Amino acid sequence: MNFAALKYYFVVVLLVLLFGNGYSQSLRSLNNDGVEQFNQKKYGDSEINFRKGIEMDSSASIPYFNLGDAYYKQKKYEEAMKAYQTALSKTKDKELKGKALYNIGNSMLDDNKLKESIEAYKNSLKMNPKDEDAKYNLSYALKKLREEENQKKQDKKDDKNKKDQDKNKKDDQQNKDDKNKDKQDQQNQNKDDKKDQDKKQQQQQQNQKPKISKEQAEQILNALKDNEKNMQKKLRKKVGEHVKVEKDW
């Protein structure tokens, strides 16, 4: 079922009762002035008159009901609900109770208190089961509550999916980083292995001594001995020589 909008009604009650019915002339005048201002959409002024009437007689239910309407029109939903609830506590009239409960439902719904508004509409229908507006608004509030709950479920599901996607992306990136790291480590290890191998080869080449045969070793030794003998002969010969000095006179 599709609902276009919430239905409202405000019954701002005139006090036309005589003195014998319990209302003073001043109270009736203040209340009726407030009703006239309310109908002229002067909600702040009507609020003032309703409050003055309550100050004169706080036991009267109608000024509280009217005050609730004035608050509601100014979007003072919390104050409106309190005024309607006070009116409920001060009257035994089922019709007035039903209207007050209906307007409490509207105030709570506009204040986004769906469950409380549903309860208020149900209680209003207990006072007046034939109230079609209360039935309509009850269905409207129930529909909004279902939509809100479904939206919360969807938001929760979307949030979970997003978290899962973020986690998968993070895991994929981590795997990619790990692979790159493993590849880099392997490349570094290969470089280190090659360096070690080259160094080992260099050390082996440096440690290798040229190998000679026994005959070559003897030839080298004999050559060294002969060379030493020749050197000694030259030295002895040089020591035995005399330098001749000729006289120059």
VEXDREN-2710 file (C-alpha; in Angstrom, 1 decimal):
% VEXDREN-2710
k/r/px/py/pz
1/MET/0.0/0.0/0.0
2/ASN/1.4/3.4/-1.0
3/PHE/0.9/6.3/1.4
4/ALA/1.4/9.8/0.0
5/ALA/1.5/11.8/3.3
6/LEU/0.6/11.8/6.9
7/LYS/-2.9/13.1/7.7
8/TYR/-3.3/15.8/10.3
9/TYR/-6.2/17.4/12.1
10/PHE/-6.2/19.9/14.9
11/VAL/-9.3/20.5/16.9
12/VAL/-8.7/23.8/18.7
13/VAL/-11.6/23.8/21.1
14/LEU/-13.7/26.9/21.9
15/LEU/-14.9/27.3/25.5
16/VAL/-18.6/28.4/25.1
17/LEU/-19.7/27.0/28.3
18/LEU/-21.5/29.2/30.8
19/PHE/-20.2/30.2/34.3
20/GLY/-22.3/27.4/35.8
21/ASN/-20.4/24.8/33.9
22/GLY/-17.1/25.7/35.7
23/TYR/-15.3/28.1/33.4
24/SER/-14.8/31.7/34.3
25/GLN/-15.4/34.5/31.8
26/SER/-11.7/35.4/31.8
27/LEU/-10.6/31.8/31.1
28/ARG/-13.2/31.5/28.3
29/SER/-12.1/34.8/26.8
30/LEU/-8.3/33.9/26.9
31/ASN/-9.0/30.5/25.4
32/ASN/-11.2/31.8/22.6
33/ASP/-8.8/34.6/21.8
34/GLY/-6.1/32.0/21.5
35/VAL/-8.3/29.9/19.1
36/GLU/-8.9/33.0/16.9
37/GLN/-5.1/33.7/16.8
38/PHE/-4.5/30.0/16.0
39/ASN/-6.9/30.1/13.1
40/GLN/-5.0/33.2/11.8
41/LYS/-1.8/31.2/12.0
42/LYS/-0.5/33.4/14.8
43/TYR/0.7/30.3/16.7
44/GLY/3.1/32.2/19.1
45/ASP/0.3/34.6/20.2
46/SER/-2.2/31.8/20.6
47/GLU/0.4/29.9/22.8
48/ILE/0.6/32.9/25.1
49/ASN/-3.2/33.1/25.6
50/PHE/-3.5/29.3/26.2
51/ARG/-0.7/29.5/28.8
52/LYS/-2.4/32.4/30.5
53/GLY/-5.7/30.4/30.6
54/ILE/-3.8/27.5/32.2
55/GLU/-2.3/29.8/34.8
56/MET/-5.9/30.8/35.7
57/ASP/-7.2/27.3/36.0
58/SER/-4.7/24.4/35.7
59/SER/-7.4/21.8/36.2
60/ALA/-9.0/22.6/32.8
61/SER/-8.1/20.0/30.0
62/ILE/-9.1/22.1/26.9
63/PRO/-6.5/24.8/27.3
64/TYR/-3.8/22.1/27.6
65/PHE/-5.1/20.4/24.4
66/ASN/-5.2/23.8/22.5
67/LEU/-1.7/24.6/23.8
68/GLY/-0.5/21.3/22.4
69/ASP/-1.8/22.3/19.0
70/ALA/0.0/25.7/19.2
71/TYR/3.2/24.0/20.2
72/TYR/2.9/21.5/17.3
73/LYS/2.4/24.1/14.7
74/GLN/5.7/25.7/15.9
75/LYS/7.4/22.3/15.6
76/LYS/7.9/22.1/19.4
77/TYR/7.1/18.5/19.4
78/GLU/8.4/17.6/22.8
79/GLU/6.3/20.4/24.4
80/ALA/3.3/19.4/22.3
81/MET/3.4/15.8/23.6
82/LYS/3.6/17.0/27.2
83/ALA/0.6/19.3/26.7
84/TYR/-1.5/16.6/25.1
85/GLN/-0.6/14.1/27.8
86/THR/-1.6/16.6/30.5
87/ALA/-4.9/17.1/28.7
88/LEU/-5.4/13.3/28.7
89/SER/-4.9/13.2/32.4
90/LYS/-7.5/15.9/33.1
91/THR/-10.4/14.7/31.0
92/LYS/-12.7/11.7/30.9
93/ASP/-14.1/12.6/27.5
94/LYS/-13.3/9.7/25.2
95/GLU/-13.5/11.8/22.1
96/LEU/-11.1/14.4/23.5
97/LYS/-8.8/11.6/24.6
98/GLY/-8.8/10.0/21.2
99/LYS/-8.0/13.4/19.5
100/ALA/-5.2/14.0/22.0
101/LEU/-3.7/10.6/21.4
102/TYR/-4.0/11.1/17.7
103/ASN/-2.1/14.4/17.9
104/ILE/0.5/12.7/20.2
105/GLY/1.0/10.2/17.4
106/ASN/1.6/12.9/14.9
107/SER/4.0/14.7/17.2
108/MET/6.0/11.6/17.8
109/LEU/6.0/10.7/14.1
110/ASP/7.3/14.1/13.1
111/ASP/9.9/13.7/15.8
112/ASN/11.0/10.4/14.2
113/LYS/9.8/8.3/17.1
114/LEU/8.0/5.7/15.0
115/LYS/7.4/3.0/17.6
116/GLU/5.9/5.6/20.1
117/SER/3.7/7.1/17.4
118/ILE/2.3/3.6/16.5
119/GLU/1.4/3.0/20.1
120/ALA/-0.3/6.4/20.3
121/TYR/-2.4/5.7/17.2
122/LYS/-3.4/2.3/18.5
123/ASN/-4.5/3.9/21.8
124/SER/-6.4/6.6/19.8
125/LEU/-8.3/3.9/18.0
126/LYS/-9.3/2.3/21.3
127/MET/-11.1/5.6/22.1
128/ASN/-12.6/5.9/18.7
129/PRO/-12.4/2.7/16.6
130/LYS/-14.1/4.4/13.6
131/ASP/-11.5/7.1/13.2
132/GLU/-10.3/6.6/9.6
133/ASP/-7.5/9.2/9.9
134/ALA/-6.1/7.3/12.9
135/LYS/-6.2/4.1/10.9
136/TYR/-4.5/5.7/7.9
137/ASN/-1.7/7.3/10.0
138/LEU/-1.2/4.0/11.9
139/SER/-0.7/2.2/8.6
140/TYR/1.6/5.0/7.4
141/ALA/3.7/4.8/10.6
142/LEU/3.9/1.0/10.3
143/LYS/5.1/1.3/6.7
144/LYS/7.7/3.8/7.6
145/LEU/9.0/1.6/10.4
146/ARG/9.3/-1.4/8.1
147/GLU/11.1/0.7/5.5
148/GLU/13.5/2.1/8.2
149/GLU/14.2/-1.4/9.5
150/ASN/14.8/-2.7/6.0
151/GLN/17.1/0.2/5.3
152/LYS/19.0/-0.5/8.4
153/LYS/19.4/-4.2/7.4
154/GLN/20.5/-3.1/3.9
155/ASP/23.0/-0.6/5.3
156/LYS/24.4/-3.3/7.6
157/LYS/24.7/-5.7/4.7
158/ASP/26.3/-3.0/2.5
159/ASP/28.7/-2.2/5.3
160/LYS/29.6/-5.8/5.7
161/ASN/30.1/-6.2/2.0
162/LYS/32.3/-3.1/1.9
163/LYS/34.4/-4.4/4.8
164/ASP/34.8/-7.8/3.1
165/GLN/35.8/-6.0/-0.2
166/ASP/38.3/-3.9/1.6
167/LYS/39.7/-6.9/3.4
168/ASN/40.0/-8.8/0.1
169/LYS/41.8/-5.8/-1.5
170/LYS/44.1/-5.6/1.4
171/ASP/44.8/-9.3/1.3
172/ASP/45.4/-9.2/-2.5
173/GLN/47.8/-6.3/-2.0
174/GLN/49.6/-8.1/0.8
175/ASN/50.0/-11.2/-1.4
176/LYS/51.3/-9.0/-4.2
177/ASP/53.7/-7.3/-1.8
178/ASP/54.9/-10.7/-0.5
179/LYS/55.5/-12.0/-4.0
180/ASN/57.5/-8.9/-4.9
181/LYS/59.5/-9.2/-1.7
182/ASP/60.2/-12.9/-2.4
183/LYS/61.3/-12.1/-5.9
184/GLN/63.5/-9.3/-4.7
185/ASP/65.0/-11.5/-2.0
186/GLN/65.7/-14.2/-4.6
187/GLN/67.4/-11.7/-6.8
188/ASN/69.5/-10.4/-3.9
189/GLN/70.4/-14.0/-2.9
190/ASN/71.5/-14.7/-6.5
191/LYS/73.7/-11.7/-6.5
192/ASP/75.2/-12.7/-3.2
193/ASP/75.8/-16.2/-4.4
194/LYS/77.5/-14.9/-7.5
195/LYS/79.7/-12.6/-5.4
196/ASP/80.6/-15.5/-3.2
197/GLN/81.4/-17.7/-6.2
198/ASP/83.6/-15.0/-7.8
199/LYS/85.4/-14.3/-4.6
200/LYS/86.0/-18.0/-4.1
201/GLN/87.4/-18.4/-7.6
202/GLN/89.7/-15.4/-7.1
203/GLN/91.0/-17.0/-3.9
204/GLN/91.6/-20.3/-5.6
205/GLN/93.5/-18.6/-8.4
206/GLN/95.6/-16.7/-5.9
207/ASN/96.4/-19.9/-3.9
208/GLN/97.4/-21.9/-6.9
209/LYS/101.3/-22.1/-7.2
210/PRO/102.9/-23.0/-10.5
211/LYS/104.0/-26.7/-10.4
212/ILE/107.6/-27.6/-11.6
213/SER/109.2/-30.9/-12.1
214/LYS/112.1/-32.3/-10.1
215/GLU/114.5/-31.9/-13.0
216/GLN/113.5/-28.2/-13.5
217/ALA/114.0/-27.6/-9.8
218/GLU/117.5/-29.1/-9.9
219/GLN/118.4/-27.0/-13.0
220/ILE/117.3/-23.9/-11.3
221/LEU/119.2/-24.8/-8.2
222/ASN/122.4/-25.5/-10.2
223/ALA/122.0/-22.3/-12.1
224/LEU/121.8/-20.4/-8.9
225/LYS/125.0/-22.1/-7.6
226/ASP/126.9/-21.4/-10.8
227/ASN/125.8/-17.9/-10.7
228/GLU/127.0/-17.5/-7.1
229/LYS/130.4/-19.0/-8.0
230/ASN/130.9/-16.6/-10.8
231/MET/130.1/-13.7/-8.6
232/GLN/132.6/-14.8/-6.0
233/LYS/135.4/-15.1/-8.7
234/LYS/134.7/-11.6/-9.9
235/LEU/134.9/-10.3/-6.3
236/ARG/138.3/-12.0/-5.6
237/LYS/139.7/-10.7/-8.8
238/LYS/138.6/-7.2/-8.1
239/VAL/140.1/-7.3/-4.6
240/GLY/143.6/-8.4/-6.0
241/GLU/144.0/-5.6/-8.5
242/HIS/146.5/-2.7/-7.8
243/VAL/146.1/0.8/-9.0
244/LYS/149.3/2.1/-10.7
245/VAL/150.1/5.7/-10.0
246/GLU/152.5/7.4/-12.3
247/LYS/154.7/10.2/-11.1
248/ASP/154.3/13.4/-12.7
249/TRP/157.5/15.4/-12.2
END
